[in-house]
Amino acid sequence: MADSTEHSRRGLPLAAEAATRRRLIGAAATLLLLPVLPRVGYAATILAVRTWPADEYTRITLELDSELKAEHFTLEGPHRLVVDIDGLTMTQALNDLVSKVRPDDPYIAAVRVAQNRSNVVRLVFDLKQPIAPQVFTLKPVGDYQYRLVLDLYPKVAQDPIVALLNKQDQLDDDPLAKILEDIANNPTTPGEALPPAPSVPGQIAAPKPLPTPETRPVPRPGRRRTLTIALDPGHGGEDPGAIGGGGTREKDIVLQIARRLKGRIDATPGMRAYLTRDNDFFVPLHVRVQKARRVKADLFISIHADAWIKPSARGSSVFALSERGASSTTARMLANKENAADLIGGVNLGSQDKQIAKVLLDLSTTAQINDSLKVGSALLDEIKNVNRLHKPRVEQAGFAVLKAPDIPSILVETAFISNPGEERLLRDPNHQEKLASAMMTGIRRYFDDNPPLASVG
């Protein structure tokens, strides 16, 4: 009776108070249970799957909305690569990977995809040859989200000298002997042996000492060696470069122009061309430099197609290296954009000897820059007959790809792909031929005026 009286004083009927207690007890029980309830795993979403087959290596890229971990191992008898990706479930995009493997892929015969266990997808690549795989992730950059990259390199990396041999169609009866003789007759130092091919994909050889007047080779009387021109089509693979309003990709246009220029060089007696990439795949900036040095190139020309925030910008440009800062704001911005190509294309930093790469890319000489300005002026003087110039002189900036210490190196911006009129010109085969012809004339003018040390005029 006392209890009822007390409840009445507080204004709480017995039934109402009991219901309140039950709700409080239920809420507390729920809170106690929450931490021990199993969480539902979040499966990442695959945004795109891309493959980039090439003779040098094949790249498979999975673009996702979150970063994933992957483990991989290889098997023999037959050769296979197995990749386990944590945080994935089977989707149509993964099934599409099977159809993206091309019959002419140098490394992959087939691929199988399956749910290996809960939240883990297994990829099994049946291989055509032994490989040295690299599996790594990339953070979001540019238009890309997280990327899981599988690079399938051959166990024995292709030597650029052998590539030069395989692509050369107009040499003597013994082409290999001729190439090796030409290179041996123009060593960096007397008696220098050819540097070993990199044992790790992307690894670069330590820079060799530059020749001094006392150590430069004495040319053989009455003989002129073959000149090697390294042509470097910018971007490639994961890195499309600039894209015009009509959808034209820089990486495609510059490769077409480079191939046309290569044909003209190879048809010229006493010259041959070497492409740092001859297909649609990505090449890191320092590897482009390494390749040119490996084949003892006498000249390095990187070919690009510029873009700007305003579509009215137009004209061709030629750039050389600068150690003291860019010659203009445009040159500095362009160099920063081109030097960021490794971020877009995707470099496996874990496989690089960063110190060696830094040494190579930090090396440059006044003589190299002076020679680069000369050849740049010769090309600019010819290109102006094909397309208007953006600037009437060779500009300078800190382009990483121009930092070979012992090779005159220039970067040619053929036109502004962001300009609708110039984009149409760049797609025109006739205009591409005119550009290649102008550059060829500039190259010949430079070597006529500046014969290499190991040749006799």
DAPEGI-V48101 format. One record per residue. N is the residue number from 1. RES is the residue in one letter. D_FIRST is the distance of its C-alpha to the first C-alpha in Angstrom with 1 decimal. Layout:
<<N RES D_FIRST> <N RES D_FIRST>>
This chain:
<<1 M 0.0> <2 A 3.8> <3 D 5.4> <4 S 5.1> <5 T 6.2> <6 E 8.6> <7 H 10.0> <8 S 10.6> <9 R 12.5> <10 R 14.6> <11 G 15.3> <12 L 14.8> <13 P 13.4> <14 L 12.3> <15 A 15.6> <16 A 17.7> <17 E 16.5> <18 A 17.3> <19 A 20.6> <20 T 21.5> <21 R 20.9> <22 R 23.2> <23 R 25.8> <24 L 26.0> <25 I 26.3> <26 G 29.0> <27 A 30.9> <28 A 31.0> <29 A 32.3> <30 T 34.9> <31 L 36.1> <32 L 36.5> <33 L 38.5> <34 L 40.9> <35 P 43.2> <36 V 44.1> <37 L 44.8> <38 P 48.7> <39 R 50.5> <40 V 52.7> <41 G 56.3> <42 Y 58.1> <43 A 61.5> <44 A 64.2> <45 T 66.1> <46 I 69.9> <47 L 71.6> <48 A 75.2> <49 V 77.4> <50 R 81.0> <51 T 84.0> <52 W 87.1> <53 P 89.8> <54 A 92.9> <55 D 95.7> <56 E 94.3> <57 Y 90.7> <58 T 88.1> <59 R 84.8> <60 I 81.7> <61 T 78.9> <62 L 75.4> <63 E 73.7> <64 L 69.9> <65 D 66.9> <66 S 65.8> <67 E 67.5> <68 L 67.8> <69 K 69.0> <70 A 71.8> <71 E 73.5> <72 H 77.0> <73 F 79.6> <74 T 83.0> <75 L 84.4> <76 E 88.0> <77 G 89.7> <78 P 89.3> <79 H 88.3> <80 R 84.8> <81 L 82.3> <82 V 78.6> <83 V 76.0> <84 D 72.2> <85 I 70.2> <86 D 66.5> <87 G 64.0> <88 L 65.9> <89 T 65.5> <90 M 68.3> <91 T 69.2> <92 Q 72.2> <93 A 73.5> <94 L 73.9> <95 N 75.6> <96 D 78.0> <97 L 79.2> <98 V 81.0> <99 S 83.1> <100 K 83.9> <101 V 86.0> <102 R 89.6> <103 P 92.3> <104 D 94.4> <105 D 91.8> <106 P 93.7> <107 Y 90.8> <108 I 88.2> <109 A 89.2> <110 A 85.8> <111 V 82.1> <112 R 79.1> <113 V 75.5> <114 A 72.4> <115 Q 68.8> <116 N 69.2> <117 R 65.6> <118 S 62.3> <119 N 62.9> <120 V 66.5> <121 V 69.6> <122 R 72.9> <123 L 76.3> <124 V 79.4> <125 F 82.7> <126 D 85.8> <127 L 88.6> <128 K 92.3> <129 Q 93.0> <130 P 91.4> <131 I 89.3> <132 A 87.8> <133 P 84.5> <134 Q 82.5> <135 V 78.8> <136 F 77.0> <137 T 74.6> <138 L 75.2> <139 K 72.8> <140 P 72.7> <141 V 75.8> <142 G 77.5> <143 D 76.7> <144 Y 75.4> <145 Q 72.0> <146 Y 71.4> <147 R 74.3> <148 L 74.8> <149 V 78.5> <150 L 80.5> <151 D 84.2> <152 L 86.5> <153 Y 89.6> <154 P 92.6> <155 K 92.7> <156 V 96.1> <157 A 95.9> <158 Q 98.6> <159 D 101.2> <160 P 102.2> <161 I 105.8> <162 V 105.5> <163 A 103.7> <164 L 106.6> <165 L 109.0> <166 N 107.2> <167 K 107.1> <168 Q 110.7> <169 D 113.1> <170 Q 116.3> <171 L 117.2> <172 D 120.2> <173 D 120.7> <174 D 118.8> <175 P 115.8> <176 L 113.8> <177 A 116.7> <178 K 117.4> <179 I 113.8> <180 L 113.7> <181 E 117.2> <182 D 116.2> <183 I 113.1> <184 A 115.0> <185 N 117.7> <186 N 115.1> <187 P 113.0> <188 T 110.9> <189 T 112.7> <190 P 115.9> <191 G 115.2> <192 E 111.5> <193 A 110.0> <194 L 107.7> <195 P 104.1> <196 P 102.0> <197 A 99.9> <198 P 96.1> <199 S 94.4> <200 V 91.0> <201 P 90.6> <202 G 90.7> <203 Q 91.9> <204 I 94.8> <205 A 97.8> <206 A 98.2> <207 P 100.4> <208 K 104.1> <209 P 106.2> <210 L 108.1> <211 P 111.9> <212 T 114.0> <213 P 117.7> <214 E 118.8> <215 T 116.8> <216 R 117.1> <217 P 119.1> <218 V 122.7> <219 P 123.2> <220 R 125.7> <221 P 128.8> <222 G 129.3> <223 R 125.8> <224 R 122.8> <225 R 119.5> <226 T 117.0> <227 L 114.4> <228 T 110.7> <229 I 108.4> <230 A 104.7> <231 L 102.9> <232 D 99.2> <233 P 97.3> <234 G 94.1> <235 H 90.6> <236 G 90.1> <237 G 87.5> <238 E 84.0> <239 D 85.5> <240 P 87.0> <241 G 88.1> <242 A 88.3> <243 I 87.8> <244 G 89.7> <245 G 88.4> <246 G 90.0> <247 G 88.3> <248 T 91.3> <249 R 90.3> <250 E 92.2> <251 K 92.3> <252 D 94.1> <253 I 96.7> <254 V 97.7> <255 L 98.2> <256 Q 100.5> <257 I 102.5> <258 A 102.7> <259 R 104.0> <260 R 106.7> <261 L 107.7> <262 K 107.8> <263 G 110.2> <264 R 112.5> <265 I 112.4> <266 D 113.1> <267 A 116.0> <268 T 117.5> <269 P 120.0> <270 G 118.9> <271 M 115.2> <272 R 112.1> <273 A 108.5> <274 Y 105.3> <275 L 101.9> <276 T 98.8> <277 R 97.0> <278 D 98.7> <279 N 95.7> <280 D 92.2> <281 F 90.4> <282 F 89.0> <283 V 91.1> <284 P 89.6> <285 L 91.6> <286 H 92.9> <287 V 93.9> <288 R 96.1> <289 V 97.9> <290 Q 98.2> <291 K 99.8> <292 A 102.4> <293 R 103.3> <294 R 103.4> <295 V 106.1> <296 K 108.0> <297 A 107.6> <298 D 110.1> <299 L 107.8> <300 F 104.2> <301 I 103.1> <302 S 99.5> <303 I 99.2> <304 H 96.3> <305 A 95.4> <306 D 93.6> <307 A 90.7> <308 W 89.5> <309 I 86.7> <310 K 89.1> <311 P 91.1> <312 S 94.1> <313 A 94.9> <314 R 97.9> <315 G 100.8> <316 S 101.8> <317 S 101.3> <318 V 102.5> <319 F 100.7> <320 A 101.8> <321 L 99.8> <322 S 99.1> <323 E 98.3> <324 R 97.9> <325 G 95.5> <326 A 95.7> <327 S 98.5> <328 S 96.2> <329 T 92.5> <330 T 93.0> <331 A 94.6> <332 R 91.7> <333 M 89.1> <334 L 91.0> <335 A 91.4> <336 N 87.7> <337 K 87.0> <338 E 89.6> <339 N 88.4> <340 A 84.9> <341 A 86.3> <342 D 85.1> <343 L 81.5> <344 I 81.9> <345 G 84.0> <346 G 81.9> <347 V 83.3> <348 N 82.0> <349 L 81.9> <350 G 81.1> <351 S 84.5> <352 Q 86.6> <353 D 88.3> <354 K 87.1> <355 Q 89.5> <356 I 92.5> <357 A 91.4> <358 K 91.0> <359 V 94.4> <360 L 96.1> <361 L 94.4> <362 D 95.1> <363 L 98.8> <364 S 101.2> <365 T 104.6> <366 T 106.5> <367 A 109.2> <368 Q 106.8> <369 I 105.5> <370 N 109.0> <371 D 110.1> <372 S 107.0> <373 L 107.8> <374 K 111.3> <375 V 110.3> <376 G 107.5> <377 S 110.1> <378 A 112.4> <379 L 109.7> <380 L 108.4> <381 D 112.0> <382 E 112.2> <383 I 108.8> <384 K 109.4> <385 N 112.0> <386 V 109.3> <387 N 106.3> <388 R 105.7> <389 L 104.5> <390 H 101.3> <391 K 102.9> <392 P 106.7> <393 R 106.4> <394 V 104.8> <395 E 101.3> <396 Q 99.7> <397 A 96.2> <398 G 94.4> <399 F 94.3> <400 A 93.3> <401 V 95.4> <402 L 98.5> <403 K 98.3> <404 A 100.8> <405 P 102.9> <406 D 106.1> <407 I 106.2> <408 P 106.8> <409 S 103.6> <410 I 102.7> <411 L 99.9> <412 V 101.0> <413 E 98.7> <414 T 100.6> <415 A 98.8> <416 F 95.5> <417 I 93.7> <418 S 91.2> <419 N 94.1> <420 P 94.4> <421 G 98.2> <422 E 98.5> <423 E 96.0> <424 R 98.3> <425 L 101.3> <426 L 99.6> <427 R 99.0> <428 D 102.6> <429 P 104.7> <430 N 107.8> <431 H 106.1> <432 Q 104.9> <433 E 108.5> <434 K 109.6> <435 L 107.1> <436 A 108.1> <437 S 111.8> <438 A 111.3> <439 M 109.4> <440 M 112.2> <441 T 114.8> <442 G 113.0> <443 I 112.7> <444 R 116.4> <445 R 117.2> <446 Y 115.2> <447 F 116.8> <448 D 120.3> <449 D 119.8> <450 N 117.9> <451 P 119.1> <452 P 117.0> <453 L 118.4> <454 A 119.2> <455 S 121.4> <456 V 124.9> <457 G 126.0>>
